Amino acid sequence: MAEARLARLFWEALDHAAYLVTDARLWLFDLMHGPEPPIPADEQREGDRKGPEVLPIIDFCAFMASAHERQRTECNRR
């Protein structure tokens, strides 16, 4: 039973080491060649994320002031 646990631990450690080596190789490849160029789907996703930032800003103070001015002019007309 103990041998099976040691074997499992060995294979898990080997798997983790292989993952680290692969991750290091990919990092080095990205460092040398740069990131992938963006594709249209990436640009679409980026546009979808920026949705609220692109919307116009509503100036409620100006809106309220214009409503107040309309009320004042309507009162003056009477």
PDB file with one MODEL, atoms N, CA, C and O in Angstrom:
MODEL        1
ATOM      1  N   MET A   1       0.811  -1.183   0.000  1.00  0.00           N
ATOM      2  CA  MET A   1       0.000   0.000   0.000  1.00  0.00           C
ATOM      3  C   MET A   1       0.865   1.262   0.000  1.00  0.00           C
ATOM      4  O   MET A   1       0.563   2.234  -0.693  1.00  0.00           O
ATOM      5  N   ALA A   2       1.947   1.235   0.787  1.00  0.00           N
ATOM      6  CA  ALA A   2       2.842   2.388   0.872  1.00  0.00           C
ATOM      7  C   ALA A   2       3.557   2.618  -0.460  1.00  0.00           C
ATOM      8  O   ALA A   2       3.821   3.755  -0.853  1.00  0.00           O
ATOM      9  N   GLU A   3       3.871   1.491  -1.157  1.00  0.00           N
ATOM     10  CA  GLU A   3       4.535   1.630  -2.453  1.00  0.00           C
ATOM     11  C   GLU A   3       3.624   2.324  -3.461  1.00  0.00           C
ATOM     12  O   GLU A   3       4.097   3.115  -4.276  1.00  0.00           O
ATOM     13  N   ALA A   4       2.341   2.040  -3.416  1.00  0.00           N
ATOM     14  CA  ALA A   4       1.399   2.675  -4.341  1.00  0.00           C
ATOM     15  C   ALA A   4       1.311   4.181  -4.075  1.00  0.00           C
ATOM     16  O   ALA A   4       1.229   4.983  -5.006  1.00  0.00           O
ATOM     17  N   ARG A   5       1.329   4.547  -2.798  1.00  0.00           N
ATOM     18  CA  ARG A   5       1.280   5.975  -2.454  1.00  0.00           C
ATOM     19  C   ARG A   5       2.546   6.688  -2.922  1.00  0.00           C
ATOM     20  O   ARG A   5       2.488   7.804  -3.436  1.00  0.00           O
ATOM     21  N   LEU A   6       3.693   6.027  -2.737  1.00  0.00           N
ATOM     22  CA  LEU A   6       4.948   6.625  -3.187  1.00  0.00           C
ATOM     23  C   LEU A   6       4.983   6.748  -4.708  1.00  0.00           C
ATOM     24  O   LEU A   6       5.471   7.743  -5.243  1.00  0.00           O
ATOM     25  N   ALA A   7       4.469   5.744  -5.396  1.00  0.00           N
ATOM     26  CA  ALA A   7       4.426   5.797  -6.855  1.00  0.00           C
ATOM     27  C   ALA A   7       3.517   6.931  -7.330  1.00  0.00           C
ATOM     28  O   ALA A   7       3.844   7.652  -8.272  1.00  0.00           O
ATOM     29  N   ARG A   8       2.372   7.074  -6.662  1.00  0.00           N
ATOM     30  CA  ARG A   8       1.445   8.147  -7.040  1.00  0.00           C
ATOM     31  C   ARG A   8       2.096   9.514  -6.781  1.00  0.00           C
ATOM     32  O   ARG A   8       1.984  10.419  -7.607  1.00  0.00           O
ATOM     33  N   LEU A   9       2.769   9.661  -5.649  1.00  0.00           N
ATOM     34  CA  LEU A   9       3.452  10.907  -5.329  1.00  0.00           C
ATOM     35  C   LEU A   9       4.544  11.209  -6.358  1.00  0.00           C
ATOM     36  O   LEU A   9       4.717  12.356  -6.768  1.00  0.00           O
ATOM     37  N   PHE A  10       5.280  10.170  -6.773  1.00  0.00           N
ATOM     38  CA  PHE A  10       6.319  10.340  -7.780  1.00  0.00           C
ATOM     39  C   PHE A  10       5.731  10.837  -9.096  1.00  0.00           C
ATOM     40  O   PHE A  10       6.259  11.771  -9.699  1.00  0.00           O
ATOM     41  N   TRP A  11       4.634  10.212  -9.547  1.00  0.00           N
ATOM     42  CA  TRP A  11       4.044  10.601 -10.821  1.00  0.00           C
ATOM     43  C   TRP A  11       3.411  11.997 -10.760  1.00  0.00           C
ATOM     44  O   TRP A  11       3.433  12.734 -11.745  1.00  0.00           O
ATOM     45  N   GLU A  12       2.858  12.349  -9.618  1.00  0.00           N
ATOM     46  CA  GLU A  12       2.318  13.706  -9.466  1.00  0.00           C
ATOM     47  C   GLU A  12       3.434  14.745  -9.499  1.00  0.00           C
ATOM     48  O   GLU A  12       3.280  15.807 -10.103  1.00  0.00           O
ATOM     49  N   ALA A  13       4.556  14.441  -8.851  1.00  0.00           N
ATOM     50  CA  ALA A  13       5.702  15.354  -8.863  1.00  0.00           C
ATOM     51  C   ALA A  13       6.268  15.468 -10.275  1.00  0.00           C
ATOM     52  O   ALA A  13       6.624  16.561 -10.717  1.00  0.00           O
ATOM     53  N   LEU A  14       6.350  14.348 -10.980  1.00  0.00           N
ATOM     54  CA  LEU A  14       6.832  14.367 -12.357  1.00  0.00           C
ATOM     55  C   LEU A  14       5.893  15.174 -13.255  1.00  0.00           C
ATOM     56  O   LEU A  14       6.348  15.930 -14.113  1.00  0.00           O
ATOM     57  N   ASP A  15       4.595  15.012 -13.057  1.00  0.00           N
ATOM     58  CA  ASP A  15       3.615  15.762 -13.830  1.00  0.00           C
ATOM     59  C   ASP A  15       3.749  17.257 -13.560  1.00  0.00           C
ATOM     60  O   ASP A  15       3.684  18.062 -14.489  1.00  0.00           O
ATOM     61  N   HIS A  16       3.932  17.627 -12.312  1.00  0.00           N
ATOM     62  CA  HIS A  16       4.096  19.037 -11.952  1.00  0.00           C
ATOM     63  C   HIS A  16       5.375  19.605 -12.569  1.00  0.00           C
ATOM     64  O   HIS A  16       5.377  20.729 -13.071  1.00  0.00           O
ATOM     65  N   ALA A  17       6.450  18.837 -12.531  1.00  0.00           N
ATOM     66  CA  ALA A  17       7.710  19.285 -13.129  1.00  0.00           C
ATOM     67  C   ALA A  17       7.561  19.462 -14.643  1.00  0.00           C
ATOM     68  O   ALA A  17       8.073  20.428 -15.208  1.00  0.00           O
ATOM     69  N   ALA A  18       6.870  18.543 -15.293  1.00  0.00           N
ATOM     70  CA  ALA A  18       6.651  18.662 -16.734  1.00  0.00           C
ATOM     71  C   ALA A  18       5.822  19.908 -17.059  1.00  0.00           C
ATOM     72  O   ALA A  18       6.077  20.583 -18.057  1.00  0.00           O
ATOM     73  N   TYR A  19       4.829  20.210 -16.214  1.00  0.00           N
ATOM     74  CA  TYR A  19       4.013  21.408 -16.410  1.00  0.00           C
ATOM     75  C   TYR A  19       4.880  22.656 -16.287  1.00  0.00           C
ATOM     76  O   TYR A  19       4.759  23.572 -17.100  1.00  0.00           O
ATOM     77  N   LEU A  20       5.753  22.704 -15.282  1.00  0.00           N
ATOM     78  CA  LEU A  20       6.620  23.863 -15.095  1.00  0.00           C
ATOM     79  C   LEU A  20       7.576  24.054 -16.267  1.00  0.00           C
ATOM     80  O   LEU A  20       7.824  25.183 -16.691  1.00  0.00           O
ATOM     81  N   VAL A  21       8.114  22.955 -16.792  1.00  0.00           N
ATOM     82  CA  VAL A  21       9.018  23.042 -17.941  1.00  0.00           C
ATOM     83  C   VAL A  21       8.264  23.560 -19.165  1.00  0.00           C
ATOM     84  O   VAL A  21       8.772  24.416 -19.889  1.00  0.00           O
ATOM     85  N   THR A  22       7.069  23.051 -19.396  1.00  0.00           N
ATOM     86  CA  THR A  22       6.266  23.515 -20.534  1.00  0.00           C
ATOM     87  C   THR A  22       5.912  24.986 -20.378  1.00  0.00           C
ATOM     88  O   THR A  22       5.990  25.747 -21.342  1.00  0.00           O
ATOM     89  N   ASP A  23       5.525  25.392 -19.177  1.00  0.00           N
ATOM     90  CA  ASP A  23       5.184  26.787 -18.930  1.00  0.00           C
ATOM     91  C   ASP A  23       6.393  27.690 -19.164  1.00  0.00           C
ATOM     92  O   ASP A  23       6.255  28.769 -19.742  1.00  0.00           O
ATOM     93  N   ALA A  24       7.566  27.263 -18.725  1.00  0.00           N
ATOM     94  CA  ALA A  24       8.787  28.045 -18.935  1.00  0.00           C
ATOM     95  C   ALA A  24       9.120  28.152 -20.421  1.00  0.00           C
ATOM     96  O   ALA A  24       9.524  29.217 -20.889  1.00  0.00           O
ATOM     97  N   ARG A  25       8.954  27.068 -21.160  1.00  0.00           N
ATOM     98  CA  ARG A  25       9.233  27.103 -22.603  1.00  0.00           C
ATOM     99  C   ARG A  25       8.281  28.055 -23.326  1.00  0.00           C
ATOM    100  O   ARG A  25       8.701  28.805 -24.208  1.00  0.00           O
ATOM    101  N   LEU A  26       7.003  28.026 -22.956  1.00  0.00           N
ATOM    102  CA  LEU A  26       6.041  28.925 -23.591  1.00  0.00           C
ATOM    103  C   LEU A  26       6.311  30.381 -23.230  1.00  0.00           C
ATOM    104  O   LEU A  26       6.151  31.267 -24.068  1.00  0.00           O
ATOM    105  N   TRP A  27       6.720  30.634 -21.983  1.00  0.00           N
ATOM    106  CA  TRP A  27       7.056  31.986 -21.568  1.00  0.00           C
ATOM    107  C   TRP A  27       8.251  32.498 -22.364  1.00  0.00           C
ATOM    108  O   TRP A  27       8.259  33.644 -22.812  1.00  0.00           O
ATOM    109  N   LEU A  28       9.254  31.650 -22.538  1.00  0.00           N
ATOM    110  CA  LEU A  28      10.439  32.026 -23.301  1.00  0.00           C
ATOM    111  C   LEU A  28      10.088  32.271 -24.765  1.00  0.00           C
ATOM    112  O   LEU A  28      10.608  33.203 -25.378  1.00  0.00           O
ATOM    113  N   PHE A  29       9.221  31.453 -25.322  1.00  0.00           N
ATOM    114  CA  PHE A  29       8.791  31.634 -26.705  1.00  0.00           C
ATOM    115  C   PHE A  29       8.066  32.972 -26.874  1.00  0.00           C
ATOM    116  O   PHE A  29       8.318  33.693 -27.839  1.00  0.00           O
ATOM    117  N   ASP A  30       7.167  33.309 -25.941  1.00  0.00           N
ATOM    118  CA  ASP A  30       6.467  34.589 -25.996  1.00  0.00           C
ATOM    119  C   ASP A  30       7.433  35.753 -25.832  1.00  0.00           C
ATOM    120  O   ASP A  30       7.260  36.802 -26.454  1.00  0.00           O
ATOM    121  N   LEU A  31       8.442  35.571 -25.001  1.00  0.00           N
ATOM    122  CA  LEU A  31       9.426  36.618 -24.782  1.00  0.00           C
ATOM    123  C   LEU A  31      10.217  36.895 -26.058  1.00  0.00           C
ATOM    124  O   LEU A  31      10.503  38.051 -26.369  1.00  0.00           O
ATOM    125  N   MET A  32      10.567  35.859 -26.790  1.00  0.00           N
ATOM    126  CA  MET A  32      11.356  36.026 -28.012  1.00  0.00           C
ATOM    127  C   MET A  32      10.517  36.520 -29.184  1.00  0.00           C
ATOM    128  O   MET A  32      10.976  37.366 -29.952  1.00  0.00           O
ATOM    129  N   HIS A  33       9.302  36.011 -29.337  1.00  0.00           N
ATOM    130  CA  HIS A  33       8.510  36.296 -30.531  1.00  0.00           C
ATOM    131  C   HIS A  33       7.393  37.308 -30.316  1.00  0.00           C
ATOM    132  O   HIS A  33       6.762  37.737 -31.283  1.00  0.00           O
ATOM    133  N   GLY A  34       7.141  37.688 -29.109  1.00  0.00           N
ATOM    134  CA  GLY A  34       6.092  38.648 -28.829  1.00  0.00           C
ATOM    135  C   GLY A  34       4.731  37.972 -28.772  1.00  0.00           C
ATOM    136  O   GLY A  34       4.597  36.790 -29.088  1.00  0.00           O
ATOM    137  N   PRO A  35       3.721  38.736 -28.364  1.00  0.00           N
ATOM    138  CA  PRO A  35       2.388  38.150 -28.259  1.00  0.00           C
ATOM    139  C   PRO A  35       1.765  37.917 -29.634  1.00  0.00           C
ATOM    140  O   PRO A  35       2.228  38.450 -30.641  1.00  0.00           O
ATOM    141  N   GLU A  36       0.727  37.126 -29.652  1.00  0.00           N
ATOM    142  CA  GLU A  36       0.013  36.880 -30.898  1.00  0.00           C
ATOM    143  C   GLU A  36      -0.697  38.158 -31.337  1.00  0.00           C
ATOM    144  O   GLU A  36      -1.158  38.930 -30.496  1.00  0.00           O
ATOM    145  N   PRO A  37      -0.788  38.388 -32.651  1.00  0.00           N
ATOM    146  CA  PRO A  37      -1.535  39.563 -33.091  1.00  0.00           C
ATOM    147  C   PRO A  37      -3.025  39.372 -32.787  1.00  0.00           C
ATOM    148  O   PRO A  37      -3.523  38.246 -32.801  1.00  0.00           O
ATOM    149  N   PRO A  38      -3.733  40.468 -32.513  1.00  0.00           N
ATOM    150  CA  PRO A  38      -5.161  40.330 -32.200  1.00  0.00           C
ATOM    151  C   PRO A  38      -5.955  39.897 -33.428  1.00  0.00           C
ATOM    152  O   PRO A  38      -5.639  40.275 -34.556  1.00  0.00           O
ATOM    153  N   ILE A  39      -6.977  39.108 -33.189  1.00  0.00           N
ATOM    154  CA  ILE A  39      -7.865  38.682 -34.266  1.00  0.00           C
ATOM    155  C   ILE A  39      -9.181  39.445 -34.112  1.00  0.00           C
ATOM    156  O   ILE A  39      -9.421  40.026 -33.053  1.00  0.00           O
ATOM    157  N   PRO A  40     -10.038  39.461 -35.135  1.00  0.00           N
ATOM    158  CA  PRO A  40     -11.292  40.213 -35.034  1.00  0.00           C
ATOM    159  C   PRO A  40     -12.146  39.833 -33.822  1.00  0.00           C
ATOM    160  O   PRO A  40     -12.814  40.691 -33.246  1.00  0.00           O
ATOM    161  N   ALA A  41     -12.130  38.568 -33.434  1.00  0.00           N
ATOM    162  CA  ALA A  41     -12.923  38.154 -32.264  1.00  0.00           C
ATOM    163  C   ALA A  41     -12.390  38.811 -30.995  1.00  0.00           C
ATOM    164  O   ALA A  41     -13.171  39.166 -30.112  1.00  0.00           O
ATOM    165  N   ASP A  42     -11.061  38.979 -30.890  1.00  0.00           N
ATOM    166  CA  ASP A  42     -10.486  39.653 -29.727  1.00  0.00           C
ATOM    167  C   ASP A  42     -10.923  41.115 -29.678  1.00  0.00           C
ATOM    168  O   ASP A  42     -11.270  41.632 -28.616  1.00  0.00           O
ATOM    169  N   GLU A  43     -10.903  41.773 -30.833  1.00  0.00           N
ATOM    170  CA  GLU A  43     -11.313  43.173 -30.884  1.00  0.00           C
ATOM    171  C   GLU A  43     -12.797  43.314 -30.540  1.00  0.00           C
ATOM    172  O   GLU A  43     -13.190  44.275 -29.878  1.00  0.00           O
ATOM    173  N   GLN A  44     -13.620  42.367 -30.983  1.00  0.00           N
ATOM    174  CA  GLN A  44     -15.048  42.406 -30.659  1.00  0.00           C
ATOM    175  C   GLN A  44     -15.247  42.234 -29.158  1.00  0.00           C
ATOM    176  O   GLN A  44     -16.044  42.949 -28.550  1.00  0.00           O
ATOM    177  N   ARG A  45     -14.529  41.292 -28.561  1.00  0.00           N
ATOM    178  CA  ARG A  45     -14.639  41.069 -27.120  1.00  0.00           C
ATOM    179  C   ARG A  45     -14.202  42.309 -26.347  1.00  0.00           C
ATOM    180  O   ARG A  45     -14.835  42.680 -25.358  1.00  0.00           O
ATOM    181  N   GLU A  46     -13.124  42.950 -26.792  1.00  0.00           N
ATOM    182  CA  GLU A  46     -12.641  44.152 -26.122  1.00  0.00           C
ATOM    183  C   GLU A  46     -13.673  45.270 -26.224  1.00  0.00           C
ATOM    184  O   GLU A  46     -13.865  46.028 -25.273  1.00  0.00           O
ATOM    185  N   GLY A  47     -14.332  45.373 -27.361  1.00  0.00           N
ATOM    186  CA  GLY A  47     -15.388  46.363 -27.516  1.00  0.00           C
ATOM    187  C   GLY A  47     -16.575  46.071 -26.629  1.00  0.00           C
ATOM    188  O   GLY A  47     -17.204  46.992 -26.107  1.00  0.00           O
ATOM    189  N   ASP A  48     -16.890  44.799 -26.454  1.00  0.00           N
ATOM    190  CA  ASP A  48     -18.005  44.427 -25.580  1.00  0.00           C
ATOM    191  C   ASP A  48     -17.690  44.744 -24.127  1.00  0.00           C
ATOM    192  O   ASP A  48     -18.580  45.117 -23.363  1.00  0.00           O
ATOM    193  N   ARG A  49     -16.438  44.597 -23.746  1.00  0.00           N
ATOM    194  CA  ARG A  49     -16.052  44.889 -22.364  1.00  0.00           C
ATOM    195  C   ARG A  49     -16.111  46.382 -22.066  1.00  0.00           C
ATOM    196  O   ARG A  49     -16.391  46.783 -20.937  1.00  0.00           O
ATOM    197  N   LYS A  50     -15.847  47.205 -23.079  1.00  0.00           N
ATOM    198  CA  LYS A  50     -15.817  48.649 -22.881  1.00  0.00           C
ATOM    199  C   LYS A  50     -17.185  49.287 -23.056  1.00  0.00           C
ATOM    200  O   LYS A  50     -17.278  50.509 -23.168  1.00  0.00           O
ATOM    201  N   GLY A  51     -18.230  48.507 -23.080  1.00  0.00           N
ATOM    202  CA  GLY A  51     -19.572  49.026 -23.326  1.00  0.00           C
ATOM    203  C   GLY A  51     -19.949  50.233 -22.498  1.00  0.00           C
ATOM    204  O   GLY A  51     -20.245  51.279 -23.074  1.00  0.00           O
ATOM    205  N   PRO A  52     -19.955  50.149 -21.172  1.00  0.00           N
ATOM    206  CA  PRO A  52     -20.379  51.294 -20.369  1.00  0.00           C
ATOM    207  C   PRO A  52     -19.454  52.499 -20.493  1.00  0.00           C
ATOM    208  O   PRO A  52     -19.910  53.630 -20.325  1.00  0.00           O
ATOM    209  N   GLU A  53     -18.174  52.296 -20.780  1.00  0.00           N
ATOM    210  CA  GLU A  53     -17.256  53.417 -20.909  1.00  0.00           C
ATOM    211  C   GLU A  53     -17.530  54.221 -22.172  1.00  0.00           C
ATOM    212  O   GLU A  53     -17.217  55.411 -22.220  1.00  0.00           O
ATOM    213  N   VAL A  54     -18.100  53.609 -23.177  1.00  0.00           N
ATOM    214  CA  VAL A  54     -18.318  54.264 -24.455  1.00  0.00           C
ATOM    215  C   VAL A  54     -19.617  55.071 -24.447  1.00  0.00           C
ATOM    216  O   VAL A  54     -19.783  55.977 -25.264  1.00  0.00           O
ATOM    217  N   LEU A  55     -20.531  54.757 -23.545  1.00  0.00           N
ATOM    218  CA  LEU A  55     -21.805  55.455 -23.503  1.00  0.00           C
ATOM    219  C   LEU A  55     -21.607  56.924 -23.145  1.00  0.00           C
ATOM    220  O   LEU A  55     -20.699  57.259 -22.385  1.00  0.00           O
ATOM    221  N   PRO A  56     -22.449  57.799 -23.685  1.00  0.00           N
ATOM    222  CA  PRO A  56     -22.296  59.221 -23.368  1.00  0.00           C
ATOM    223  C   PRO A  56     -22.633  59.493 -21.909  1.00  0.00           C
ATOM    224  O   PRO A  56     -23.452  58.799 -21.305  1.00  0.00           O
ATOM    225  N   ILE A  57     -21.999  60.497 -21.362  1.00  0.00           N
ATOM    226  CA  ILE A  57     -22.244  60.888 -19.982  1.00  0.00           C
ATOM    227  C   ILE A  57     -23.381  61.899 -19.966  1.00  0.00           C
ATOM    228  O   ILE A  57     -23.358  62.889 -20.697  1.00  0.00           O
ATOM    229  N   ILE A  58     -24.360  61.641 -19.139  1.00  0.00           N
ATOM    230  CA  ILE A  58     -25.510  62.537 -19.048  1.00  0.00           C
ATOM    231  C   ILE A  58     -25.262  63.507 -17.911  1.00  0.00           C
ATOM    232  O   ILE A  58     -24.993  63.102 -16.780  1.00  0.00           O
ATOM    233  N   ASP A  59     -25.354  64.781 -18.217  1.00  0.00           N
ATOM    234  CA  ASP A  59     -25.154  65.812 -17.208  1.00  0.00           C
ATOM    235  C   ASP A  59     -26.502  66.125 -16.576  1.00  0.00           C
ATOM    236  O   ASP A  59     -27.278  66.912 -17.118  1.00  0.00           O
ATOM    237  N   PHE A  60     -26.783  65.507 -15.424  1.00  0.00           N
ATOM    238  CA  PHE A  60     -28.068  65.699 -14.770  1.00  0.00           C
ATOM    239  C   PHE A  60     -28.217  67.102 -14.203  1.00  0.00           C
ATOM    240  O   PHE A  60     -29.332  67.611 -14.092  1.00  0.00           O
ATOM    241  N   CYS A  61     -27.108  67.726 -13.847  1.00  0.00           N
ATOM    242  CA  CYS A  61     -27.196  69.083 -13.312  1.00  0.00           C
ATOM    243  C   CYS A  61     -27.738  70.033 -14.380  1.00  0.00           C
ATOM    244  O   CYS A  61     -28.588  70.874 -14.090  1.00  0.00           O
ATOM    245  N   ALA A  62     -27.255  69.900 -15.595  1.00  0.00           N
ATOM    246  CA  ALA A  62     -27.745  70.750 -16.676  1.00  0.00           C
ATOM    247  C   ALA A  62     -29.205  70.430 -16.970  1.00  0.00           C
ATOM    248  O   ALA A  62     -29.999  71.326 -17.255  1.00  0.00           O
ATOM    249  N   PHE A  63     -29.552  69.154 -16.901  1.00  0.00           N
ATOM    250  CA  PHE A  63     -30.938  68.762 -17.153  1.00  0.00           C
ATOM    251  C   PHE A  63     -31.850  69.355 -16.095  1.00  0.00           C
ATOM    252  O   PHE A  63     -32.913  69.887 -16.417  1.00  0.00           O
ATOM    253  N   MET A  64     -31.445  69.267 -14.839  1.00  0.00           N
ATOM    254  CA  MET A  64     -32.268  69.802 -13.753  1.00  0.00           C
ATOM    255  C   MET A  64     -32.348  71.318 -13.845  1.00  0.00           C
ATOM    256  O   MET A  64     -33.399  71.901 -13.578  1.00  0.00           O
ATOM    257  N   ALA A  65     -31.240  71.967 -14.222  1.00  0.00           N
ATOM    258  CA  ALA A  65     -31.251  73.418 -14.348  1.00  0.00           C
ATOM    259  C   ALA A  65     -32.196  73.844 -15.464  1.00  0.00           C
ATOM    260  O   ALA A  65     -32.931  74.821 -15.320  1.00  0.00           O
ATOM    261  N   SER A  66     -32.177  73.115 -16.577  1.00  0.00           N
ATOM    262  CA  SER A  66     -33.063  73.490 -17.678  1.00  0.00           C
ATOM    263  C   SER A  66     -34.518  73.252 -17.293  1.00  0.00           C
ATOM    264  O   SER A  66     -35.389  74.011 -17.716  1.00  0.00           O
ATOM    265  N   ALA A  67     -34.802  72.226 -16.510  1.00  0.00           N
ATOM    266  CA  ALA A  67     -36.161  71.989 -16.052  1.00  0.00           C
ATOM    267  C   ALA A  67     -36.579  73.100 -15.099  1.00  0.00           C
ATOM    268  O   ALA A  67     -37.729  73.537 -15.131  1.00  0.00           O
ATOM    269  N   HIS A  68     -35.668  73.562 -14.256  1.00  0.00           N
ATOM    270  CA  HIS A  68     -35.962  74.650 -13.330  1.00  0.00           C
ATOM    271  C   HIS A  68     -36.205  75.944 -14.098  1.00  0.00           C
ATOM    272  O   HIS A  68     -37.097  76.721 -13.756  1.00  0.00           O
ATOM    273  N   GLU A  69     -35.410  76.168 -15.128  1.00  0.00           N
ATOM    274  CA  GLU A  69     -35.598  77.368 -15.960  1.00  0.00           C
ATOM    275  C   GLU A  69     -36.950  77.317 -16.667  1.00  0.00           C
ATOM    276  O   GLU A  69     -37.639  78.333 -16.768  1.00  0.00           O
ATOM    277  N   ARG A  70     -37.327  76.144 -17.153  1.00  0.00           N
ATOM    278  CA  ARG A  70     -38.635  76.026 -17.805  1.00  0.00           C
ATOM    279  C   ARG A  70     -39.761  76.316 -16.823  1.00  0.00           C
ATOM    280  O   ARG A  70     -40.748  76.964 -17.171  1.00  0.00           O
ATOM    281  N   GLN A  71     -39.609  75.837 -15.608  1.00  0.00           N
ATOM    282  CA  GLN A  71     -40.640  76.089 -14.596  1.00  0.00           C
ATOM    283  C   GLN A  71     -40.721  77.574 -14.305  1.00  0.00           C
ATOM    284  O   GLN A  71     -41.818  78.123 -14.196  1.00  0.00           O
ATOM    285  N   ARG A  72     -39.580  78.233 -14.176  1.00  0.00           N
ATOM    286  CA  ARG A  72     -39.573  79.651 -13.859  1.00  0.00           C
ATOM    287  C   ARG A  72     -40.194  80.463 -14.985  1.00  0.00           C
ATOM    288  O   ARG A  72     -40.945  81.405 -14.729  1.00  0.00           O
ATOM    289  N   THR A  73     -39.886  80.104 -16.244  1.00  0.00           N
ATOM    290  CA  THR A  73     -40.470  80.858 -17.362  1.00  0.00           C
ATOM    291  C   THR A  73     -41.958  80.604 -17.476  1.00  0.00           C
ATOM    292  O   THR A  73     -42.715  81.496 -17.858  1.00  0.00           O
ATOM    293  N   GLU A  74     -42.391  79.374 -17.144  1.00  0.00           N
ATOM    294  CA  GLU A  74     -43.829  79.101 -17.184  1.00  0.00           C
ATOM    295  C   GLU A  74     -44.556  79.891 -16.096  1.00  0.00           C
ATOM    296  O   GLU A  74     -45.670  80.365 -16.316  1.00  0.00           O
ATOM    297  N   CYS A  75     -43.932  80.035 -14.924  1.00  0.00           N
ATOM    298  CA  CYS A  75     -44.547  80.818 -13.844  1.00  0.00           C
ATOM    299  C   CYS A  75     -44.602  82.290 -14.232  1.00  0.00           C
ATOM    300  O   CYS A  75     -45.565  82.975 -13.888  1.00  0.00           O
ATOM    301  N   ASN A  76     -43.601  82.790 -14.936  1.00  0.00           N
ATOM    302  CA  ASN A  76     -43.558  84.195 -15.334  1.00  0.00           C
ATOM    303  C   ASN A  76     -44.580  84.489 -16.421  1.00  0.00           C
ATOM    304  O   ASN A  76     -45.022  85.631 -16.548  1.00  0.00           O
ATOM    305  N   ARG A  77     -44.964  83.497 -17.204  1.00  0.00           N
ATOM    306  CA  ARG A  77     -45.943  83.708 -18.280  1.00  0.00           C
ATOM    307  C   ARG A  77     -47.330  83.916 -17.739  1.00  0.00           C
ATOM    308  O   ARG A  77     -48.156  84.550 -18.396  1.00  0.00           O
ATOM    309  N   ARG A  78     -47.615  83.404 -16.563  1.00  0.00           N
ATOM    310  CA  ARG A  78     -48.966  83.501 -16.022  1.00  0.00           C
ATOM    311  C   ARG A  78     -49.280  84.868 -15.546  1.00  0.00           C
ATOM    312  O   ARG A  78     -50.384  85.115 -15.061  1.00  0.00           O
TER     313      ARG A  78
ENDMDL
END
